Amino acid sequence: MNKPIDALLLQPAEAFADYMKNTAARIDVGAEAKAQQDGARVGISRPHESAQLHVAGEATYIDDIPELAGTLHCALGLSP
């Protein structure tokens, strides 16, 4: 029979980081720029490298890339 679950595992987990705690730094552009200059990697906004392309509808998606001539496709059929 299954063992009972430990009570510690049934308690809600602590939040990894309080999102509302750093609201001022996220909204304050000057504080964010200073944090970035100081070498911060966490808690600062960084634009995605292709964000502008996605917004403009010019991003390349995998379906837009032509297959190479002679590309082999395969699928596995496994029995249960």
Summary of the structure (lengths in Angstrom):
residues: 80
radius of gyration: 23.9
end to end distance: 27.0
largest distance: 60.4
contacts: 83
relative contact order: 0.06
helix: 34%
strand: 0%
